[in-house]
């Protein structure tokens, strides 16, 4: 869950408010209702949705979600799982009463272990979560991204941090150049798939 939390925080801080919830949704759906972890993730998901609606000038949607998110986060200690919940609650209180504040200043960052975590700060497992979220958000085929992540994990397990680890991390952090990095990623994956198929063919009758 921690990798998903970090990924979602960094995606939110990158200004991708709609996409951020996708990093948290899978672990959230696996939790029992009413547990602290479930309330925490449910609150973060609604927090990002409230910010998204305020950014798109859906004031009623923003205020309703801000109030609901505040209810989910109420009573949780701060920080919780590394996230500054108090700051999130303060931002939600502002949104609930004055959603147009989003137009006067940038939405407040989410802080993880005291820092406004950026995509470039993510370690590999959190970056892997972010890569799949950003692939979906950007309309990219997720299959080669998933394959690159698998190959990167094999590199790491073998004591390497080379080609696929690097290209996955670059896909996450590239932003304006993400489509270019994606094409390189697809090419590397296709090449590795061909190499693997060639090796397998050597041992067939």
C-alpha positions as CSV (number, residue, x, y, z in Angstrom):
1,X,0.0,0.0,0.0
2,X,2.8,2.4,0.8
3,X,4.0,2.4,-2.9
4,X,0.5,3.3,-4.0
5,X,0.2,6.1,-1.4
6,X,3.5,7.6,-2.5
7,X,2.6,7.3,-6.2
8,X,-0.8,9.0,-5.7
9,X,0.7,11.8,-3.7
10,X,3.3,12.5,-6.4
11,X,0.8,12.3,-9.2
12,X,-1.5,14.8,-7.3
13,X,1.4,17.1,-6.7
14,X,2.2,17.0,-10.4
15,X,-1.2,18.6,-11.0
16,X,-2.9,15.4,-12.3
17,X,-5.7,15.6,-9.9
18,X,-8.1,13.3,-11.7
19,X,-5.4,10.6,-12.2
20,X,-4.2,10.6,-8.6
21,X,-7.1,8.6,-7.3
22,X,-6.2,5.6,-9.6
23,X,-3.1,5.0,-7.6
24,X,-5.2,4.5,-4.4
25,X,-8.3,2.8,-5.8
26,X,-7.0,-0.7,-6.0
27,X,-5.7,-1.0,-2.4
28,X,-8.8,0.9,-1.2
29,X,-11.2,-1.6,-2.8
30,X,-9.5,-4.4,-1.0
31,X,-10.1,-2.9,2.5
32,X,-13.0,-3.4,4.9
33,X,-15.3,-0.5,5.3
34,X,-14.7,1.8,8.2
35,X,-11.1,0.7,9.0
36,X,-8.6,3.6,9.4
37,X,-6.8,2.6,6.2
38,X,-10.1,2.5,4.3
39,X,-11.2,5.9,5.6
40,X,-7.8,7.3,4.9
41,X,-7.7,6.2,1.2
42,X,-11.4,7.0,0.7
43,X,-10.7,10.5,2.1
44,X,-7.7,11.0,-0.2
45,X,-9.7,9.8,-3.2
46,X,-12.5,12.3,-2.5
47,X,-10.0,15.0,-1.7
48,X,-8.5,14.8,-5.2
49,X,-11.9,14.6,-6.7
50,X,-12.9,17.8,-4.8
51,X,-9.9,19.6,-6.1
52,X,-10.5,18.3,-9.6
53,X,-14.1,19.6,-9.5
54,X,-13.1,23.0,-8.2
55,X,-10.5,23.3,-11.0
56,X,-13.2,22.6,-13.5
57,X,-15.6,25.1,-11.8
58,X,-18.1,22.5,-10.6
59,X,-18.6,24.3,-7.3
60,X,-21.4,22.1,-6.0
61,X,-19.4,18.9,-6.7
62,X,-16.3,20.4,-5.1
63,X,-18.1,21.5,-1.9
64,X,-20.0,18.2,-1.5
65,X,-16.9,16.1,-2.0
66,X,-14.8,18.3,0.3
67,X,-17.3,17.9,3.1
68,X,-17.5,14.1,2.5
69,X,-13.7,13.8,2.3
70,X,-13.3,15.7,5.5
71,X,-15.7,13.3,7.2
72,X,-13.6,10.3,6.1
73,X,-10.4,11.9,7.3
74,X,-11.8,13.1,10.6
75,X,-10.2,11.6,13.7
76,X,-7.2,10.1,11.9
77,X,-3.8,10.9,13.4
78,X,-1.5,13.2,11.5
79,X,0.7,12.2,9.9
80,X,-1.1,8.9,8.8
81,X,1.0,6.5,6.8
82,X,3.4,9.4,6.2
83,X,0.8,11.8,4.8
84,X,0.1,15.2,6.5
85,X,-3.6,14.6,7.1
86,X,-4.0,17.9,9.1
87,X,-3.0,19.9,6.0
88,X,-5.4,17.9,3.8
89,X,-8.2,18.6,6.3
90,X,-7.5,22.3,6.4
91,X,-7.6,22.4,2.6
92,X,-10.9,20.5,2.6
93,X,-12.3,23.0,5.1
94,X,-11.4,25.8,2.8
95,X,-12.8,24.1,-0.3
96,X,-16.1,23.3,1.5
97,X,-16.7,26.9,2.2
98,X,-14.9,28.7,-0.7
99,X,-14.2,26.4,-3.7
100,X,-13.3,29.4,-5.8
101,X,-10.2,29.7,-3.7
102,X,-8.7,27.2,-6.2
103,X,-8.8,30.0,-8.9
104,X,-6.9,32.4,-6.7
105,X,-4.1,30.1,-5.8
106,X,-2.8,26.7,-6.6
107,X,-4.3,23.7,-4.8
108,X,-2.2,22.9,-1.7
109,X,0.3,20.1,-2.1
110,X,0.0,16.8,-0.3
111,X,3.0,16.2,1.9
112,X,4.6,12.8,2.6
113,X,7.0,12.5,5.4
114,X,7.2,16.3,5.5
115,X,7.9,16.8,1.8
116,X,5.7,17.7,-1.2
117,X,6.7,14.5,-3.0
118,X,7.4,14.8,-6.7
119,X,7.4,12.2,-9.4
120,X,11.2,12.4,-9.6
121,X,11.3,11.5,-5.8
122,X,9.7,8.1,-6.3
123,X,11.6,4.9,-5.8
124,X,11.0,2.1,-8.3
125,X,7.9,0.3,-6.8
126,X,6.1,3.6,-6.4
127,X,7.2,4.7,-9.8
128,X,5.8,1.4,-11.3
129,X,2.4,2.3,-9.8
130,X,2.7,5.8,-11.2
131,X,3.7,4.5,-14.6
132,X,0.6,2.5,-15.1
133,X,-1.6,5.3,-13.8
134,X,0.0,7.8,-16.2
135,X,-0.2,5.4,-19.1
136,X,-4.0,5.1,-18.6
137,X,-4.3,8.9,-18.1
138,X,-2.4,9.6,-21.3
139,X,-4.2,7.0,-23.4
140,X,-1.1,4.8,-23.9
141,X,-1.4,1.0,-24.3
142,X,-0.5,-0.3,-20.8
143,X,0.7,-3.7,-21.9
144,X,4.3,-2.6,-22.9
145,X,4.5,-0.5,-19.8
146,X,3.5,-3.6,-17.7
147,X,6.1,-5.7,-19.6
148,X,8.8,-3.0,-19.0
149,X,8.0,-3.0,-15.3
150,X,8.3,-6.8,-15.2
151,X,11.7,-6.7,-17.0
152,X,12.8,-3.9,-14.7
153,X,12.0,-6.0,-11.6
154,X,14.0,-8.9,-13.1
155,X,17.0,-6.4,-13.5
156,X,16.7,-5.3,-9.9
157,X,16.4,-8.9,-8.6
158,X,19.6,-9.6,-10.5
159,X,21.4,-6.7,-8.9
160,X,21.1,-4.5,-12.0
161,X,19.5,-1.1,-12.4
162,X,19.9,-0.6,-16.1
163,X,17.8,-0.4,-19.2
164,X,14.2,-1.1,-18.2
165,X,14.5,0.4,-14.7
166,X,15.7,3.6,-16.3
167,X,13.1,3.7,-19.1
168,X,10.2,3.1,-16.6
169,X,11.5,5.9,-14.4
170,X,11.9,8.2,-17.4
171,X,8.4,7.5,-18.5
172,X,7.1,8.6,-15.1
173,X,9.2,11.8,-14.9
174,X,9.3,12.9,-18.6
175,X,5.9,14.8,-18.6
176,X,6.2,16.9,-21.8
177,X,8.4,14.2,-23.4
178,X,6.4,11.2,-22.2
179,X,5.2,10.2,-25.6
180,X,8.8,10.1,-26.9
181,X,9.9,8.0,-23.9
182,X,6.9,5.8,-24.5
183,X,8.0,5.1,-28.0
184,X,11.5,4.2,-26.8
185,X,10.0,2.0,-24.1
186,X,7.8,0.1,-26.7
187,X,10.9,-0.4,-28.9
188,X,13.0,-1.8,-26.1
189,X,10.2,-4.1,-25.0
190,X,9.6,-5.4,-28.6
191,X,13.4,-6.0,-29.0
192,X,13.6,-7.9,-25.7
193,X,10.5,-10.0,-26.7
194,X,12.2,-10.9,-30.0
195,X,15.4,-11.8,-28.2
196,X,13.5,-14.0,-25.8
197,X,11.6,-15.7,-28.6
198,X,14.8,-16.4,-30.5
199,X,16.4,-18.0,-27.4
200,X,13.3,-20.2,-26.8
201,X,13.4,-21.3,-30.4
202,X,16.9,-22.7,-30.0
203,X,15.6,-25.4,-27.7
204,X,12.6,-26.5,-29.7
205,X,12.5,-29.7,-31.7
